[in-house]
């Protein structure tokens, strides 16, 4: 298993077709959570504050995921569905064919931060 030390290394190792999506998610999270620290936890890049991961993202073979708190997902289920994306309890999956909208990334990250109280 590859151990990543930073977001750049993680993105560079992802499938080439997914790298632009990962860069977009990273940039949007950094803009939305300017006071959060970039971390790698559980092998996945994320943004952390007060020791809590507010949002994380990951690449798989054909899709990416954005991971936030349960409450953030449940609060924004209608927006996830309107974007044509699928949600689990703590994540939203997206692909180059169906990218995640910038506004949805920001809304989910802010809702997650609010739920976590950081």
C-alpha positions as CSV (number, residue, x, y, z in Angstrom):
1,X,0.0,0.0,0.0
2,X,1.3,3.4,-0.9
3,X,1.5,5.9,1.9
4,X,0.9,9.5,0.8
5,X,2.5,12.4,2.6
6,X,0.5,15.2,1.1
7,X,-2.4,16.1,-1.3
8,X,-0.1,16.7,-4.3
9,X,1.3,13.1,-4.0
10,X,-2.2,11.6,-3.7
11,X,-3.5,13.5,-6.7
12,X,-0.4,12.6,-8.8
13,X,-1.0,8.9,-8.1
14,X,-4.7,9.0,-9.0
15,X,-5.9,7.9,-12.4
16,X,-5.1,10.6,-14.9
17,X,-8.7,11.1,-15.9
18,X,-9.7,11.9,-12.3
19,X,-6.9,14.3,-11.5
20,X,-8.7,17.4,-12.7
21,X,-11.7,16.6,-10.5
22,X,-9.5,16.0,-7.5
23,X,-7.7,19.3,-8.1
24,X,-11.1,21.1,-8.3
25,X,-12.4,19.5,-5.1
26,X,-9.1,20.4,-3.3
27,X,-9.2,24.0,-4.5
28,X,-12.9,24.4,-3.6
29,X,-12.4,22.9,-0.1
30,X,-9.4,25.1,0.5
31,X,-11.4,28.2,-0.5
32,X,-14.4,27.2,1.6
33,X,-12.4,26.1,4.6
34,X,-9.4,28.6,4.6
35,X,-8.7,28.0,8.3
36,X,-8.5,24.2,8.0
37,X,-5.3,22.2,7.7
38,X,-4.6,19.8,4.8
39,X,-4.1,16.3,6.2
40,X,-3.8,12.7,5.0
41,X,-5.8,10.4,7.3
42,X,-6.8,6.8,6.6
43,X,-4.8,7.2,3.3
44,X,-7.1,9.9,2.1
45,X,-6.6,13.7,1.7
46,X,-8.8,15.9,3.8
47,X,-9.2,19.2,5.6
48,X,-9.0,19.2,9.4
49,X,-9.7,21.6,12.2
50,X,-9.4,21.1,15.9
51,X,-8.3,17.5,15.2
52,X,-11.5,16.7,13.3
53,X,-11.7,15.9,9.6
54,X,-14.3,18.3,8.1
55,X,-14.1,16.9,4.6
56,X,-12.1,14.4,2.7
57,X,-11.9,13.2,-0.9
58,X,-10.7,10.1,-2.7
59,X,-10.1,8.7,-6.1
60,X,-11.0,5.2,-7.2
61,X,-10.6,3.5,-10.6
62,X,-13.4,5.3,-12.4
63,X,-14.9,7.8,-9.9
64,X,-14.2,10.1,-7.0
65,X,-15.8,10.6,-3.6
66,X,-16.3,13.6,-1.3
67,X,-16.7,12.6,2.3
68,X,-18.3,14.8,5.0
69,X,-20.4,14.3,8.1
70,X,-23.7,12.3,8.1
71,X,-25.7,15.4,8.8
72,X,-24.2,17.3,5.9
73,X,-25.2,14.6,3.5
74,X,-28.8,14.3,4.9
75,X,-29.2,18.1,4.8
76,X,-28.2,18.3,1.2
77,X,-29.7,15.1,-0.3
78,X,-32.0,17.0,-2.6
79,X,-29.1,19.0,-4.0
80,X,-27.1,15.8,-4.5
81,X,-30.0,14.2,-6.4
82,X,-30.6,17.3,-8.4
83,X,-26.9,17.1,-9.6
84,X,-27.5,13.5,-10.7
85,X,-25.1,12.1,-8.1
86,X,-25.4,9.3,-5.6
87,X,-24.9,9.7,-1.9
88,X,-24.0,7.2,0.9
89,X,-24.3,8.1,4.6
90,X,-21.1,10.1,4.5
91,X,-20.2,10.6,0.9
92,X,-21.1,11.7,-2.6
93,X,-19.6,9.9,-5.6
94,X,-18.9,11.7,-8.9
95,X,-17.0,11.2,-12.2
96,X,-15.7,13.1,-15.2
97,X,-19.1,12.4,-16.9
98,X,-21.0,13.7,-13.8
99,X,-18.8,16.1,-11.9
100,X,-19.8,17.6,-8.5
101,X,-20.8,21.2,-8.7
102,X,-18.6,23.7,-6.9
103,X,-21.6,25.0,-4.9
104,X,-22.4,21.5,-3.7
105,X,-18.8,21.0,-2.5
106,X,-18.9,24.3,-0.5
107,X,-22.4,23.6,0.9
108,X,-21.4,20.1,2.1
109,X,-18.1,21.3,3.6
110,X,-19.8,24.1,5.5
111,X,-22.6,21.9,6.7
112,X,-20.0,19.3,7.9
113,X,-18.0,22.0,9.7
114,X,-21.2,23.3,11.4
115,X,-22.3,19.8,12.5
116,X,-18.8,19.1,13.9
117,X,-18.7,22.4,15.7
118,X,-15.3,23.5,14.4
